[in-house]
Amino acid sequence: MFNSVQEQLRRIKNSDTRIRFVYLMRPIDGKMVFLVDAEGNKSHDYSPPGQLYGEAKPAEFYPFTCKTVADPWVMGPVTDRWGTWISANAYVLNSAGKPVAVLGTDVSVDKALSSFNQITKIGILYDILACVLFALVLMQWIIWQYGKDRRAAMQREMNESMVRLNTELVEADRMKSEFIESASHDLRGPVTAVSTAVQVMDNNFGVDLPEQGKKLLEIAKSGSRRLVDLVTNLLDMTRIEAGDITVDRKTVDLEELVNDTVRVFTTLAAEKGIAVEVSFKGDDFNAEVDRQVVRRVLENLVSNAIKYTDSGRITVEVEAGPKAIVFTVSDTGRGIPSEYVDEVFKKFSRAHLNTSTDDRGSGLGLALSKGLVDAHGGRIWLESEEGKGSTFHFEIPR
């Protein structure tokens, strides 16, 4: 059992070069001791079973004595002789839900920042390459225009250059997608750590903060959530474009799923004075679908409806047909200008630029929704009139 657990910890450590230590500990006789870590027996950092961890804080023992809830927590960043790092910890629970051990991982902040800086430099090189390619095309056009006696020969050279340019642009586009995916991977860890740290601060110290501190903490919570959503959307978008999204179909009670999803947004809608109604048409709402796909798309559509509706109501309707389920989200909001209707499902769509600065999103939500629905073998479409509201439909095969 010891060797098996140690091997699993080593797999976690080897999955990312920024992870420095992975270990399991538990309290024994009021002291925190090591059970197993990912280091080899010959490593000078190896902690044998039973070795005392003398830096444990009193709060780390509270979940074991039921004084606090056994929630994950983050400590750091801390700077020591190994560099700057963040410690992320989670409790291992038994079948009764009680903590029996704590799993800790130390992540090197220095390596994460170094990776991001390298990616930034690559992005600058791509910009330079694009400028050089544009200059070459412009020079060829000038020569073609004024060298009439060589027009036929230059035309052939132009065609060959365009073929090469197209090949290079395709390669540049592939490298851009890899850059976005790599950047998203590198950002996900630090961004999630920041979001978790802010949540821990809110849970443990939020009540004791002055009013100004509470306002700043709310701003940090909102910003960290938006950062996590943006990085997740970027990563999912690159996976969709690469064809790596897989659909896990299981039997799902869609009536229960829709009610649970919409319920999350009722408080947000109520703050704006907007009513949210849910209706179902049909008899059989059990279908073989991917729960996460349906939930993610529905969350995007309902969230957008609340964001761009100032008054009135939002209606969510589910119609169960013999071969497919049709979901409809309609609002009485601002609507979408006719010149933007055909763009809303495109990545980084400009449709949101018609709204105020506070309401502008990343332009990925609807593009991501379309990619998820397409991967599920379904389709998504829109009906909208500026000033009167919008209605989004998406259909998922049973």
Secondary structure, 3 states (H helix, E strand, C coil): CHHHHHHHHHHHHHCCCCEEEEEEEEEECCEEEEEEECCCCCCCCCCCCCCECCCCCHHHHHHHHCCCCCCCEEEEEEEECCEEEEEEEEEEECCCCCEEEEEEEEEEHHHHHHHHHHHHHHHHHHHHHHHHHHHHHHHHHHHHHHCHHHHHHHHHHHHHHHHHHHHHHHHHHHHHHHHHHHHHHHHHHHHHHHHHHHHHHHHHHHHHCCHHHHHHHHHHHHHHHHHHHHHHHHHHHHHHHCCCCCCCCEEEEHHHHHHHHHHCCHHHHHHCCCEEEEEEECCCCEEEECHHHHHHHHHHHHHHHHHCCCCCEEEEEEEECCCEEEEEEEECCCCCCHHHCCCCCCCCCCHHHHCCHHHCCCCCHHHHHHHHHHHCCCEEEEEEECCCEEEEEEEEEC
